[in-house]
Amino acid sequence: MKILVIADPKTTLAFALAGIKTRTAHSPAEIPTILQNVEGGNTDLILITEALAEENRKTIERLIVEPGGPLILEIPDTDGPRPRPARVTERIASLLRR
């Protein structure tokens, strides 16, 4: 299984020390380009920080519903988890509306 972590510099450093492939994003604007490069590859799991994912929700949701695409999981960054009330139900509802 190929894993990729997309995160801020401090978070990517922690995963890189564990031997996991990382891509550092200094701003949320870099995420579409990084994900576009991943689409052609054979990455099975993408871990992305909540802050970066939040700013790129549409791009990430497009990849999630794409057949054969990678599994994308949001992880907290070094500031800790973000508060997310009823987020799972919102995501399911948005997928059902399509």
N, C-alpha and C positions, 0 to 999 in steps of 0.2 A: 504494500500500500504506500503510495506516495503522498506525503503530507506537505503542505505549504502554509506558513504563517505570514499573514499580512498585518503589520502593526507599526506602532511608533518605535523609535530607536531603542528605548529601554526594554520594551517587551520583546522585540526581535532578538536582542542580545541574550535574554534568558533562554529562549528557545534554541538559538544558534549554539549556545554552550551545551545543550543537550543533543546536538547533532541533527537538528531538524532544519530543513531548508526554509529560509525566510526571505521576505521582501519588505524593505523598510519604506513606509509612506510618511512623508513629512507633512502632507496635507490631504484632506479627503478628495481633492481634485485629481490626485494621482491614481485613485482606485480603478476607474474605468479602464485606463491603459494597462494597469497590472492585470486585471481580470481578463481583458481581451487577449493578452499574451498567454494566459493560463488556459483559455478555451481550447487552443489548438494542441495543448499537451495532454499528458495522461495523468494529471493530478487527481487523486481520489478524494482527498479531504482538504478543505481550506478552512483554517482558523483565522478569523478576522476580528479585530477589536470592535467592541460595541460602538465606540465613537466614530470610527471610520465607516462602519456598516450603516449607521443611522443616517449619515449624509449621502449614502449611495443605495438607498433602499430599492429603488426600481431596478437598477442594474443587477443587484444581488438576487432579487425575486425572479428576474428573468432567467438567471442561471439555475436557480433552484428547481424551477418547473421544466427546464429543458431536459429531454430524455438523454440519459447517458452522461449527464453533467456531474460535476463533483458535488459532494455533500459539503455544505457551508455551515459552519457553526460560529456563533458569536461568542467571544470570550471577553472578560474584563481586562482593561489595561492596568497600568501601574497605579492608577487612581482608585481602583476598585470597581465593583459592579455599579451600573447605572440603575436607578429605580425604573421598573417597567411593570406597571399594573395592567393586567389583562392583555398582555402583548400577544400571547399565543392565540387567543381567540380572534384578535384583530387580524393576524396573519392568515388564519384559516378562512375568515370571512372574506378577505381580499382575494384569496385564491379561488374561492367559490364564485365570486362575482365575475370572473373571466369567462 
